[in-house]
């Protein structure tokens, strides 16, 4: 995967990348800031297309998917962003319900589903609050509720604890691990090696533009 440079030529970010995540797995993707972790996630939800090779998510393939099918792929994914990206003028309930409305759902089914996922993330009692009235950890719980409300095949979490202090980061990761224990497939991109060591699982590292499997205990601090 490469990008054009302003002065001409291209900058190669990822090369010779090959890995598979099985259904029900929890996998960490580690590497320093700027190593290509976010680029790799964008390839998975097909915001970027690879220069060569194929990205396959369930039945969707990057070499065959049409632009009109990309929204259907993204409805099959749940994405958790570091910077929350909540709608500031909508309360917690409406931030989560919005995902269902855009897929054509409405009425009582939306209400039931939203209340169900808010209960799973422990925010039923905050459903009428607005994002600015929530702590960082609570905002991230709303983001996770929004990510799982469509029952996705896989959750892609891009630095989900990057803006949180260690105690809240642990709390959020325990929530994500609980979703995995309930059968959800999860890929967590992070540079927080403390968390990876504290809650170890299969770990992939972006090193020199490629992806290799590593032992979590081998990671630095």
PyMOL commands that place a pseudoatom at each C-alpha (Angstrom):
pseudoatom trace, name=CA, resn=UNK, resi=1, chain=A, elem=C, hetatm=0, pos=[0.000, 0.000, 0.000]
pseudoatom trace, name=CA, resn=UNK, resi=2, chain=A, elem=C, hetatm=0, pos=[1.498, 3.338, -1.026]
pseudoatom trace, name=CA, resn=UNK, resi=3, chain=A, elem=C, hetatm=0, pos=[0.467, 6.980, -1.228]
pseudoatom trace, name=CA, resn=UNK, resi=4, chain=A, elem=C, hetatm=0, pos=[1.495, 9.746, -3.654]
pseudoatom trace, name=CA, resn=UNK, resi=5, chain=A, elem=C, hetatm=0, pos=[3.984, 12.350, -2.404]
pseudoatom trace, name=CA, resn=UNK, resi=6, chain=A, elem=C, hetatm=0, pos=[3.507, 16.088, -3.108]
pseudoatom trace, name=CA, resn=UNK, resi=7, chain=A, elem=C, hetatm=0, pos=[6.907, 16.280, -4.797]
pseudoatom trace, name=CA, resn=UNK, resi=8, chain=A, elem=C, hetatm=0, pos=[6.201, 13.233, -6.952]
pseudoatom trace, name=CA, resn=UNK, resi=9, chain=A, elem=C, hetatm=0, pos=[6.746, 9.526, -6.468]
pseudoatom trace, name=CA, resn=UNK, resi=10, chain=A, elem=C, hetatm=0, pos=[5.040, 7.404, -3.835]
pseudoatom trace, name=CA, resn=UNK, resi=11, chain=A, elem=C, hetatm=0, pos=[5.617, 6.527, -0.186]
pseudoatom trace, name=CA, resn=UNK, resi=12, chain=A, elem=C, hetatm=0, pos=[5.266, 2.836, 0.576]
pseudoatom trace, name=CA, resn=UNK, resi=13, chain=A, elem=C, hetatm=0, pos=[3.500, 2.223, 3.900]
pseudoatom trace, name=CA, resn=UNK, resi=14, chain=A, elem=C, hetatm=0, pos=[2.695, -1.499, 3.826]
pseudoatom trace, name=CA, resn=UNK, resi=15, chain=A, elem=C, hetatm=0, pos=[4.201, -4.332, 1.780]
pseudoatom trace, name=CA, resn=UNK, resi=16, chain=A, elem=C, hetatm=0, pos=[3.961, -8.118, 1.667]
pseudoatom trace, name=CA, resn=UNK, resi=17, chain=A, elem=C, hetatm=0, pos=[1.228, -8.155, 4.319]
pseudoatom trace, name=CA, resn=UNK, resi=18, chain=A, elem=C, hetatm=0, pos=[-0.587, -11.453, 4.808]
pseudoatom trace, name=CA, resn=UNK, resi=19, chain=A, elem=C, hetatm=0, pos=[-2.581, -12.616, 7.818]
pseudoatom trace, name=CA, resn=UNK, resi=20, chain=A, elem=C, hetatm=0, pos=[-5.906, -14.238, 8.685]
pseudoatom trace, name=CA, resn=UNK, resi=21, chain=A, elem=C, hetatm=0, pos=[-8.239, -13.652, 11.618]
pseudoatom trace, name=CA, resn=UNK, resi=22, chain=A, elem=C, hetatm=0, pos=[-10.653, -16.459, 12.433]
pseudoatom trace, name=CA, resn=UNK, resi=23, chain=A, elem=C, hetatm=0, pos=[-14.198, -15.892, 13.586]
pseudoatom trace, name=CA, resn=UNK, resi=24, chain=A, elem=C, hetatm=0, pos=[-14.335, -15.423, 17.354]
pseudoatom trace, name=CA, resn=UNK, resi=25, chain=A, elem=C, hetatm=0, pos=[-10.686, -14.395, 17.723]
pseudoatom trace, name=CA, resn=UNK, resi=26, chain=A, elem=C, hetatm=0, pos=[-9.380, -11.376, 19.578]
pseudoatom trace, name=CA, resn=UNK, resi=27, chain=A, elem=C, hetatm=0, pos=[-6.214, -10.002, 17.975]
pseudoatom trace, name=CA, resn=UNK, resi=28, chain=A, elem=C, hetatm=0, pos=[-4.042, -7.014, 18.857]
pseudoatom trace, name=CA, resn=UNK, resi=29, chain=A, elem=C, hetatm=0, pos=[-2.347, -4.981, 16.143]
pseudoatom trace, name=CA, resn=UNK, resi=30, chain=A, elem=C, hetatm=0, pos=[0.630, -3.143, 17.630]
pseudoatom trace, name=CA, resn=UNK, resi=31, chain=A, elem=C, hetatm=0, pos=[3.287, -0.782, 16.392]
pseudoatom trace, name=CA, resn=UNK, resi=32, chain=A, elem=C, hetatm=0, pos=[4.432, 2.799, 16.950]
pseudoatom trace, name=CA, resn=UNK, resi=33, chain=A, elem=C, hetatm=0, pos=[2.433, 5.792, 15.770]
pseudoatom trace, name=CA, resn=UNK, resi=34, chain=A, elem=C, hetatm=0, pos=[2.874, 6.165, 12.017]
pseudoatom trace, name=CA, resn=UNK, resi=35, chain=A, elem=C, hetatm=0, pos=[3.769, 2.515, 11.427]
pseudoatom trace, name=CA, resn=UNK, resi=36, chain=A, elem=C, hetatm=0, pos=[0.682, 1.836, 9.286]
pseudoatom trace, name=CA, resn=UNK, resi=37, chain=A, elem=C, hetatm=0, pos=[-1.830, 0.420, 11.756]
pseudoatom trace, name=CA, resn=UNK, resi=38, chain=A, elem=C, hetatm=0, pos=[-4.608, 2.860, 10.808]
pseudoatom trace, name=CA, resn=UNK, resi=39, chain=A, elem=C, hetatm=0, pos=[-3.841, 2.344, 7.108]
pseudoatom trace, name=CA, resn=UNK, resi=40, chain=A, elem=C, hetatm=0, pos=[-4.299, -1.388, 7.614]
pseudoatom trace, name=CA, resn=UNK, resi=41, chain=A, elem=C, hetatm=0, pos=[-7.686, -0.847, 9.279]
pseudoatom trace, name=CA, resn=UNK, resi=42, chain=A, elem=C, hetatm=0, pos=[-8.756, 1.445, 6.429]
pseudoatom trace, name=CA, resn=UNK, resi=43, chain=A, elem=C, hetatm=0, pos=[-7.886, -1.359, 4.018]
pseudoatom trace, name=CA, resn=UNK, resi=44, chain=A, elem=C, hetatm=0, pos=[-10.142, -3.666, 6.014]
pseudoatom trace, name=CA, resn=UNK, resi=45, chain=A, elem=C, hetatm=0, pos=[-13.176, -1.384, 5.831]
pseudoatom trace, name=CA, resn=UNK, resi=46, chain=A, elem=C, hetatm=0, pos=[-12.127, -0.484, 2.278]
pseudoatom trace, name=CA, resn=UNK, resi=47, chain=A, elem=C, hetatm=0, pos=[-11.615, 3.217, 2.723]
pseudoatom trace, name=CA, resn=UNK, resi=48, chain=A, elem=C, hetatm=0, pos=[-8.356, 2.417, 0.900]
pseudoatom trace, name=CA, resn=UNK, resi=49, chain=A, elem=C, hetatm=0, pos=[-7.746, -0.237, -1.753]
pseudoatom trace, name=CA, resn=UNK, resi=50, chain=A, elem=C, hetatm=0, pos=[-4.428, -2.144, -1.920]
pseudoatom trace, name=CA, resn=UNK, resi=51, chain=A, elem=C, hetatm=0, pos=[-2.018, -1.489, -4.810]
pseudoatom trace, name=CA, resn=UNK, resi=52, chain=A, elem=C, hetatm=0, pos=[-1.867, -5.262, -5.281]
pseudoatom trace, name=CA, resn=UNK, resi=53, chain=A, elem=C, hetatm=0, pos=[-3.226, -8.347, -3.562]
pseudoatom trace, name=CA, resn=UNK, resi=54, chain=A, elem=C, hetatm=0, pos=[-6.652, -8.768, -1.981]
pseudoatom trace, name=CA, resn=UNK, resi=55, chain=A, elem=C, hetatm=0, pos=[-8.344, -7.866, 1.279]
pseudoatom trace, name=CA, resn=UNK, resi=56, chain=A, elem=C, hetatm=0, pos=[-11.153, -10.237, 2.164]
pseudoatom trace, name=CA, resn=UNK, resi=57, chain=A, elem=C, hetatm=0, pos=[-13.702, -9.608, 4.916]
pseudoatom trace, name=CA, resn=UNK, resi=58, chain=A, elem=C, hetatm=0, pos=[-16.247, -12.438, 5.084]
pseudoatom trace, name=CA, resn=UNK, resi=59, chain=A, elem=C, hetatm=0, pos=[-17.754, -12.567, 1.561]
pseudoatom trace, name=CA, resn=UNK, resi=60, chain=A, elem=C, hetatm=0, pos=[-16.432, -9.153, 0.468]
pseudoatom trace, name=CA, resn=UNK, resi=61, chain=A, elem=C, hetatm=0, pos=[-13.229, -8.879, -1.595]
pseudoatom trace, name=CA, resn=UNK, resi=62, chain=A, elem=C, hetatm=0, pos=[-11.381, -5.651, -2.351]
pseudoatom trace, name=CA, resn=UNK, resi=63, chain=A, elem=C, hetatm=0, pos=[-10.700, -6.722, -5.965]
pseudoatom trace, name=CA, resn=UNK, resi=64, chain=A, elem=C, hetatm=0, pos=[-14.376, -7.391, -6.699]
pseudoatom trace, name=CA, resn=UNK, resi=65, chain=A, elem=C, hetatm=0, pos=[-16.391, -5.090, -4.471]
pseudoatom trace, name=CA, resn=UNK, resi=66, chain=A, elem=C, hetatm=0, pos=[-18.304, -2.274, -6.175]
pseudoatom trace, name=CA, resn=UNK, resi=67, chain=A, elem=C, hetatm=0, pos=[-18.654, 1.187, -4.693]
pseudoatom trace, name=CA, resn=UNK, resi=68, chain=A, elem=C, hetatm=0, pos=[-22.347, 0.517, -4.150]
pseudoatom trace, name=CA, resn=UNK, resi=69, chain=A, elem=C, hetatm=0, pos=[-21.532, -2.568, -2.051]
pseudoatom trace, name=CA, resn=UNK, resi=70, chain=A, elem=C, hetatm=0, pos=[-19.072, -0.816, 0.300]
pseudoatom trace, name=CA, resn=UNK, resi=71, chain=A, elem=C, hetatm=0, pos=[-21.876, 0.506, 2.574]
pseudoatom trace, name=CA, resn=UNK, resi=72, chain=A, elem=C, hetatm=0, pos=[-23.089, -3.096, 3.004]
pseudoatom trace, name=CA, resn=UNK, resi=73, chain=A, elem=C, hetatm=0, pos=[-19.576, -4.175, 3.981]
pseudoatom trace, name=CA, resn=UNK, resi=74, chain=A, elem=C, hetatm=0, pos=[-19.368, -1.368, 6.539]
pseudoatom trace, name=CA, resn=UNK, resi=75, chain=A, elem=C, hetatm=0, pos=[-22.689, -2.349, 8.064]
pseudoatom trace, name=CA, resn=UNK, resi=76, chain=A, elem=C, hetatm=0, pos=[-21.079, -5.732, 8.707]
pseudoatom trace, name=CA, resn=UNK, resi=77, chain=A, elem=C, hetatm=0, pos=[-18.215, -4.082, 10.616]
pseudoatom trace, name=CA, resn=UNK, resi=78, chain=A, elem=C, hetatm=0, pos=[-18.206, -2.187, 13.866]
pseudoatom trace, name=CA, resn=UNK, resi=79, chain=A, elem=C, hetatm=0, pos=[-15.553, 0.524, 14.080]
pseudoatom trace, name=CA, resn=UNK, resi=80, chain=A, elem=C, hetatm=0, pos=[-14.416, 2.060, 17.373]
pseudoatom trace, name=CA, resn=UNK, resi=81, chain=A, elem=C, hetatm=0, pos=[-12.454, 5.287, 16.949]
pseudoatom trace, name=CA, resn=UNK, resi=82, chain=A, elem=C, hetatm=0, pos=[-9.986, 6.883, 19.359]
pseudoatom trace, name=CA, resn=UNK, resi=83, chain=A, elem=C, hetatm=0, pos=[-11.562, 10.323, 18.985]
pseudoatom trace, name=CA, resn=UNK, resi=84, chain=A, elem=C, hetatm=0, pos=[-15.137, 9.024, 19.535]
pseudoatom trace, name=CA, resn=UNK, resi=85, chain=A, elem=C, hetatm=0, pos=[-16.729, 10.847, 16.534]
pseudoatom trace, name=CA, resn=UNK, resi=86, chain=A, elem=C, hetatm=0, pos=[-20.052, 11.146, 18.340]
pseudoatom trace, name=CA, resn=UNK, resi=87, chain=A, elem=C, hetatm=0, pos=[-22.704, 13.547, 17.044]
pseudoatom trace, name=CA, resn=UNK, resi=88, chain=A, elem=C, hetatm=0, pos=[-22.563, 16.457, 19.535]
pseudoatom trace, name=CA, resn=UNK, resi=89, chain=A, elem=C, hetatm=0, pos=[-26.167, 17.592, 18.971]
pseudoatom trace, name=CA, resn=UNK, resi=90, chain=A, elem=C, hetatm=0, pos=[-27.698, 14.166, 19.704]
pseudoatom trace, name=CA, resn=UNK, resi=91, chain=A, elem=C, hetatm=0, pos=[-28.044, 12.354, 22.992]
pseudoatom trace, name=CA, resn=UNK, resi=92, chain=A, elem=C, hetatm=0, pos=[-26.639, 8.911, 23.764]
pseudoatom trace, name=CA, resn=UNK, resi=93, chain=A, elem=C, hetatm=0, pos=[-29.760, 7.086, 22.574]
pseudoatom trace, name=CA, resn=UNK, resi=94, chain=A, elem=C, hetatm=0, pos=[-29.877, 8.954, 19.258]
pseudoatom trace, name=CA, resn=UNK, resi=95, chain=A, elem=C, hetatm=0, pos=[-26.133, 8.545, 18.624]
pseudoatom trace, name=CA, resn=UNK, resi=96, chain=A, elem=C, hetatm=0, pos=[-26.604, 4.780, 18.749]
pseudoatom trace, name=CA, resn=UNK, resi=97, chain=A, elem=C, hetatm=0, pos=[-30.012, 4.725, 17.027]
pseudoatom trace, name=CA, resn=UNK, resi=98, chain=A, elem=C, hetatm=0, pos=[-28.632, 6.743, 14.104]
pseudoatom trace, name=CA, resn=UNK, resi=99, chain=A, elem=C, hetatm=0, pos=[-26.743, 3.645, 12.901]
pseudoatom trace, name=CA, resn=UNK, resi=100, chain=A, elem=C, hetatm=0, pos=[-30.008, 1.725, 12.691]
pseudoatom trace, name=CA, resn=UNK, resi=101, chain=A, elem=C, hetatm=0, pos=[-31.948, 4.548, 11.061]
pseudoatom trace, name=CA, resn=UNK, resi=102, chain=A, elem=C, hetatm=0, pos=[-29.497, 4.755, 8.152]
pseudoatom trace, name=CA, resn=UNK, resi=103, chain=A, elem=C, hetatm=0, pos=[-30.072, 1.062, 7.445]
pseudoatom trace, name=CA, resn=UNK, resi=104, chain=A, elem=C, hetatm=0, pos=[-33.826, 1.620, 7.193]
pseudoatom trace, name=CA, resn=UNK, resi=105, chain=A, elem=C, hetatm=0, pos=[-34.880, 0.341, 10.609]
pseudoatom trace, name=CA, resn=UNK, resi=106, chain=A, elem=C, hetatm=0, pos=[-37.462, 2.296, 12.579]
pseudoatom trace, name=CA, resn=UNK, resi=107, chain=A, elem=C, hetatm=0, pos=[-40.026, 2.182, 15.330]
pseudoatom trace, name=CA, resn=UNK, resi=108, chain=A, elem=C, hetatm=0, pos=[-40.080, -0.147, 18.318]
pseudoatom trace, name=CA, resn=UNK, resi=109, chain=A, elem=C, hetatm=0, pos=[-37.356, -2.425, 16.948]
pseudoatom trace, name=CA, resn=UNK, resi=110, chain=A, elem=C, hetatm=0, pos=[-34.877, 0.486, 17.068]
pseudoatom trace, name=CA, resn=UNK, resi=111, chain=A, elem=C, hetatm=0, pos=[-35.848, 1.381, 20.621]
pseudoatom trace, name=CA, resn=UNK, resi=112, chain=A, elem=C, hetatm=0, pos=[-35.504, -2.222, 21.813]
pseudoatom trace, name=CA, resn=UNK, resi=113, chain=A, elem=C, hetatm=0, pos=[-32.147, -2.758, 20.131]
pseudoatom trace, name=CA, resn=UNK, resi=114, chain=A, elem=C, hetatm=0, pos=[-30.634, 0.510, 21.360]
pseudoatom trace, name=CA, resn=UNK, resi=115, chain=A, elem=C, hetatm=0, pos=[-31.725, -0.113, 24.937]
pseudoatom trace, name=CA, resn=UNK, resi=116, chain=A, elem=C, hetatm=0, pos=[-30.311, -3.631, 24.721]
pseudoatom trace, name=CA, resn=UNK, resi=117, chain=A, elem=C, hetatm=0, pos=[-26.831, -2.498, 23.645]
pseudoatom trace, name=CA, resn=UNK, resi=118, chain=A, elem=C, hetatm=0, pos=[-26.778, 0.424, 26.089]
pseudoatom trace, name=CA, resn=UNK, resi=119, chain=A, elem=C, hetatm=0, pos=[-27.459, -2.109, 28.813]
pseudoatom trace, name=CA, resn=UNK, resi=120, chain=A, elem=C, hetatm=0, pos=[-24.541, -4.247, 27.568]
pseudoatom trace, name=CA, resn=UNK, resi=121, chain=A, elem=C, hetatm=0, pos=[-22.143, -1.321, 27.919]
pseudoatom trace, name=CA, resn=UNK, resi=122, chain=A, elem=C, hetatm=0, pos=[-23.624, -0.106, 31.214]
pseudoatom trace, name=CA, resn=UNK, resi=123, chain=A, elem=C, hetatm=0, pos=[-25.118, 3.163, 29.964]
pseudoatom trace, name=CA, resn=UNK, resi=124, chain=A, elem=C, hetatm=0, pos=[-28.878, 2.636, 30.133]
pseudoatom trace, name=CA, resn=UNK, resi=125, chain=A, elem=C, hetatm=0, pos=[-29.110, 5.337, 32.789]
pseudoatom trace, name=CA, resn=UNK, resi=126, chain=A, elem=C, hetatm=0, pos=[-27.267, 7.870, 30.576]
pseudoatom trace, name=CA, resn=UNK, resi=127, chain=A, elem=C, hetatm=0, pos=[-29.417, 7.434, 27.463]
pseudoatom trace, name=CA, resn=UNK, resi=128, chain=A, elem=C, hetatm=0, pos=[-30.679, 11.043, 27.523]
pseudoatom trace, name=CA, resn=UNK, resi=129, chain=A, elem=C, hetatm=0, pos=[-27.293, 12.659, 28.149]
pseudoatom trace, name=CA, resn=UNK, resi=130, chain=A, elem=C, hetatm=0, pos=[-25.343, 14.471, 25.427]
pseudoatom trace, name=CA, resn=UNK, resi=131, chain=A, elem=C, hetatm=0, pos=[-21.696, 13.671, 24.619]
pseudoatom trace, name=CA, resn=UNK, resi=132, chain=A, elem=C, hetatm=0, pos=[-20.357, 16.790, 26.375]
pseudoatom trace, name=CA, resn=UNK, resi=133, chain=A, elem=C, hetatm=0, pos=[-22.057, 15.626, 29.583]
pseudoatom trace, name=CA, resn=UNK, resi=134, chain=A, elem=C, hetatm=0, pos=[-20.134, 12.334, 29.611]
pseudoatom trace, name=CA, resn=UNK, resi=135, chain=A, elem=C, hetatm=0, pos=[-16.649, 11.383, 30.755]
pseudoatom trace, name=CA, resn=UNK, resi=136, chain=A, elem=C, hetatm=0, pos=[-14.136, 10.086, 28.213]
pseudoatom trace, name=CA, resn=UNK, resi=137, chain=A, elem=C, hetatm=0, pos=[-14.747, 6.508, 29.313]
pseudoatom trace, name=CA, resn=UNK, resi=138, chain=A, elem=C, hetatm=0, pos=[-18.512, 6.939, 28.996]
pseudoatom trace, name=CA, resn=UNK, resi=139, chain=A, elem=C, hetatm=0, pos=[-18.140, 8.433, 25.523]
pseudoatom trace, name=CA, resn=UNK, resi=140, chain=A, elem=C, hetatm=0, pos=[-16.072, 5.431, 24.478]
pseudoatom trace, name=CA, resn=UNK, resi=141, chain=A, elem=C, hetatm=0, pos=[-18.792, 3.126, 25.826]
pseudoatom trace, name=CA, resn=UNK, resi=142, chain=A, elem=C, hetatm=0, pos=[-21.287, 4.938, 23.568]
pseudoatom trace, name=CA, resn=UNK, resi=143, chain=A, elem=C, hetatm=0, pos=[-18.924, 4.393, 20.636]
pseudoatom trace, name=CA, resn=UNK, resi=144, chain=A, elem=C, hetatm=0, pos=[-18.755, 0.674, 21.455]
pseudoatom trace, name=CA, resn=UNK, resi=145, chain=A, elem=C, hetatm=0, pos=[-22.560, 0.490, 21.723]
pseudoatom trace, name=CA, resn=UNK, resi=146, chain=A, elem=C, hetatm=0, pos=[-22.831, 2.167, 18.322]
pseudoatom trace, name=CA, resn=UNK, resi=147, chain=A, elem=C, hetatm=0, pos=[-20.286, -0.294, 16.892]
pseudoatom trace, name=CA, resn=UNK, resi=148, chain=A, elem=C, hetatm=0, pos=[-22.156, -3.407, 18.063]
pseudoatom trace, name=CA, resn=UNK, resi=149, chain=A, elem=C, hetatm=0, pos=[-25.774, -2.321, 17.505]
pseudoatom trace, name=CA, resn=UNK, resi=150, chain=A, elem=C, hetatm=0, pos=[-25.859, -3.859, 14.004]
pseudoatom trace, name=CA, resn=UNK, resi=151, chain=A, elem=C, hetatm=0, pos=[-24.476, -7.216, 15.259]
pseudoatom trace, name=CA, resn=UNK, resi=152, chain=A, elem=C, hetatm=0, pos=[-21.315, -6.940, 13.109]
pseudoatom trace, name=CA, resn=UNK, resi=153, chain=A, elem=C, hetatm=0, pos=[-19.076, -9.804, 12.059]
pseudoatom trace, name=CA, resn=UNK, resi=154, chain=A, elem=C, hetatm=0, pos=[-16.013, -8.045, 13.427]
pseudoatom trace, name=CA, resn=UNK, resi=155, chain=A, elem=C, hetatm=0, pos=[-15.124, -5.034, 15.563]
pseudoatom trace, name=CA, resn=UNK, resi=156, chain=A, elem=C, hetatm=0, pos=[-12.183, -2.895, 14.379]
pseudoatom trace, name=CA, resn=UNK, resi=157, chain=A, elem=C, hetatm=0, pos=[-10.984, -0.811, 17.319]
pseudoatom trace, name=CA, resn=UNK, resi=158, chain=A, elem=C, hetatm=0, pos=[-8.489, 1.921, 16.357]
pseudoatom trace, name=CA, resn=UNK, resi=159, chain=A, elem=C, hetatm=0, pos=[-6.607, 2.996, 19.512]
pseudoatom trace, name=CA, resn=UNK, resi=160, chain=A, elem=C, hetatm=0, pos=[-9.807, 2.655, 21.599]
pseudoatom trace, name=CA, resn=UNK, resi=161, chain=A, elem=C, hetatm=0, pos=[-8.020, 3.614, 24.848]
pseudoatom trace, name=CA, resn=UNK, resi=162, chain=A, elem=C, hetatm=0, pos=[-5.636, 6.212, 23.422]
pseudoatom trace, name=CA, resn=UNK, resi=163, chain=A, elem=C, hetatm=0, pos=[-7.328, 9.217, 25.067]
pseudoatom trace, name=CA, resn=UNK, resi=164, chain=A, elem=C, hetatm=0, pos=[-8.088, 7.557, 28.408]
pseudoatom trace, name=CA, resn=UNK, resi=165, chain=A, elem=C, hetatm=0, pos=[-6.177, 7.313, 31.659]
pseudoatom trace, name=CA, resn=UNK, resi=166, chain=A, elem=C, hetatm=0, pos=[-4.898, 3.815, 32.617]
pseudoatom trace, name=CA, resn=UNK, resi=167, chain=A, elem=C, hetatm=0, pos=[-7.720, 2.889, 35.005]
pseudoatom trace, name=CA, resn=UNK, resi=168, chain=A, elem=C, hetatm=0, pos=[-10.431, 3.841, 32.489]
pseudoatom trace, name=CA, resn=UNK, resi=169, chain=A, elem=C, hetatm=0, pos=[-8.439, 2.189, 29.680]
pseudoatom trace, name=CA, resn=UNK, resi=170, chain=A, elem=C, hetatm=0, pos=[-8.467, -1.081, 31.646]
pseudoatom trace, name=CA, resn=UNK, resi=171, chain=A, elem=C, hetatm=0, pos=[-12.228, -0.729, 32.148]
pseudoatom trace, name=CA, resn=UNK, resi=172, chain=A, elem=C, hetatm=0, pos=[-12.851, -0.205, 28.420]
pseudoatom trace, name=CA, resn=UNK, resi=173, chain=A, elem=C, hetatm=0, pos=[-10.615, -3.112, 27.455]
pseudoatom trace, name=CA, resn=UNK, resi=174, chain=A, elem=C, hetatm=0, pos=[-12.415, -5.403, 29.882]
pseudoatom trace, name=CA, resn=UNK, resi=175, chain=A, elem=C, hetatm=0, pos=[-15.668, -4.399, 28.187]
pseudoatom trace, name=CA, resn=UNK, resi=176, chain=A, elem=C, hetatm=0, pos=[-14.218, -5.249, 24.762]
pseudoatom trace, name=CA, resn=UNK, resi=177, chain=A, elem=C, hetatm=0, pos=[-12.831, -8.557, 26.073]
pseudoatom trace, name=CA, resn=UNK, resi=178, chain=A, elem=C, hetatm=0, pos=[-16.299, -9.375, 27.390]
pseudoatom trace, name=CA, resn=UNK, resi=179, chain=A, elem=C, hetatm=0, pos=[-17.752, -8.883, 23.910]
pseudoatom trace, name=CA, resn=UNK, resi=180, chain=A, elem=C, hetatm=0, pos=[-15.134, -11.277, 22.563]
pseudoatom trace, name=CA, resn=UNK, resi=181, chain=A, elem=C, hetatm=0, pos=[-16.048, -13.852, 25.194]
pseudoatom trace, name=CA, resn=UNK, resi=182, chain=A, elem=C, hetatm=0, pos=[-19.620, -13.582, 23.928]
pseudoatom trace, name=CA, resn=UNK, resi=183, chain=A, elem=C, hetatm=0, pos=[-18.371, -14.638, 20.481]
pseudoatom trace, name=CA, resn=UNK, resi=184, chain=A, elem=C, hetatm=0, pos=[-17.538, -11.356, 18.735]
pseudoatom trace, name=CA, resn=UNK, resi=185, chain=A, elem=C, hetatm=0, pos=[-14.433, -11.174, 16.517]
pseudoatom trace, name=CA, resn=UNK, resi=186, chain=A, elem=C, hetatm=0, pos=[-12.263, -8.213, 17.473]
pseudoatom trace, name=CA, resn=UNK, resi=187, chain=A, elem=C, hetatm=0, pos=[-9.110, -6.535, 16.119]
pseudoatom trace, name=CA, resn=UNK, resi=188, chain=A, elem=C, hetatm=0, pos=[-7.628, -3.892, 18.439]
pseudoatom trace, name=CA, resn=UNK, resi=189, chain=A, elem=C, hetatm=0, pos=[-5.024, -1.488, 17.069]
pseudoatom trace, name=CA, resn=UNK, resi=190, chain=A, elem=C, hetatm=0, pos=[-2.951, -0.048, 19.906]
pseudoatom trace, name=CA, resn=UNK, resi=191, chain=A, elem=C, hetatm=0, pos=[0.459, 1.242, 20.897]
pseudoatom trace, name=CA, resn=UNK, resi=192, chain=A, elem=C, hetatm=0, pos=[-0.335, 0.686, 24.590]
pseudoatom trace, name=CA, resn=UNK, resi=193, chain=A, elem=C, hetatm=0, pos=[1.866, -2.344, 25.270]
pseudoatom trace, name=CA, resn=UNK, resi=194, chain=A, elem=C, hetatm=0, pos=[0.904, -2.238, 28.963]
pseudoatom trace, name=CA, resn=UNK, resi=195, chain=A, elem=C, hetatm=0, pos=[-2.625, -3.275, 28.039]
pseudoatom trace, name=CA, resn=UNK, resi=196, chain=A, elem=C, hetatm=0, pos=[-1.477, -6.001, 25.649]
pseudoatom trace, name=CA, resn=UNK, resi=197, chain=A, elem=C, hetatm=0, pos=[0.683, -7.529, 28.383]
pseudoatom trace, name=CA, resn=UNK, resi=198, chain=A, elem=C, hetatm=0, pos=[-2.013, -7.197, 31.044]
pseudoatom trace, name=CA, resn=UNK, resi=199, chain=A, elem=C, hetatm=0, pos=[-4.714, -8.788, 28.863]
pseudoatom trace, name=CA, resn=UNK, resi=200, chain=A, elem=C, hetatm=0, pos=[-2.653, -10.981, 26.477]
pseudoatom trace, name=CA, resn=UNK, resi=201, chain=A, elem=C, hetatm=0, pos=[-4.014, -12.467, 23.272]
pseudoatom trace, name=CA, resn=UNK, resi=202, chain=A, elem=C, hetatm=0, pos=[-2.727, -13.164, 19.770]
pseudoatom trace, name=CA, resn=UNK, resi=203, chain=A, elem=C, hetatm=0, pos=[-0.621, -10.157, 18.745]
pseudoatom trace, name=CA, resn=UNK, resi=204, chain=A, elem=C, hetatm=0, pos=[0.384, -8.893, 15.299]
pseudoatom trace, name=CA, resn=UNK, resi=205, chain=A, elem=C, hetatm=0, pos=[3.012, -6.167, 14.914]
pseudoatom trace, name=CA, resn=UNK, resi=206, chain=A, elem=C, hetatm=0, pos=[3.491, -3.744, 12.030]
pseudoatom trace, name=CA, resn=UNK, resi=207, chain=A, elem=C, hetatm=0, pos=[7.266, -3.685, 11.518]
pseudoatom trace, name=CA, resn=UNK, resi=208, chain=A, elem=C, hetatm=0, pos=[9.043, -2.055, 8.572]
pseudoatom trace, name=CA, resn=UNK, resi=209, chain=A, elem=C, hetatm=0, pos=[5.846, -2.040, 6.539]
pseudoatom trace, name=CA, resn=UNK, resi=210, chain=A, elem=C, hetatm=0, pos=[4.948, -5.687, 7.018]
pseudoatom trace, name=CA, resn=UNK, resi=211, chain=A, elem=C, hetatm=0, pos=[2.986, -7.633, 9.653]
pseudoatom trace, name=CA, resn=UNK, resi=212, chain=A, elem=C, hetatm=0, pos=[4.497, -10.337, 11.856]
pseudoatom trace, name=CA, resn=UNK, resi=213, chain=A, elem=C, hetatm=0, pos=[3.148, -12.294, 14.815]
pseudoatom trace, name=CA, resn=UNK, resi=214, chain=A, elem=C, hetatm=0, pos=[4.887, -11.536, 18.107]
pseudoatom trace, name=CA, resn=UNK, resi=215, chain=A, elem=C, hetatm=0, pos=[4.856, -12.694, 21.721]
pseudoatom trace, name=CA, resn=UNK, resi=216, chain=A, elem=C, hetatm=0, pos=[3.143, -10.001, 23.846]
pseudoatom trace, name=CA, resn=UNK, resi=217, chain=A, elem=C, hetatm=0, pos=[5.814, -10.487, 26.528]
pseudoatom trace, name=CA, resn=UNK, resi=218, chain=A, elem=C, hetatm=0, pos=[8.494, -9.445, 24.027]
pseudoatom trace, name=CA, resn=UNK, resi=219, chain=A, elem=C, hetatm=0, pos=[7.002, -5.947, 23.663]
pseudoatom trace, name=CA, resn=UNK, resi=220, chain=A, elem=C, hetatm=0, pos=[8.671, -2.965, 25.282]
pseudoatom trace, name=CA, resn=UNK, resi=221, chain=A, elem=C, hetatm=0, pos=[7.021, -0.724, 27.848]
for i in range(1, 221): cmd.bond("trace and resi %d" % i, "trace and resi %d" % (i + 1))
show_as sticks, trace
zoom trace
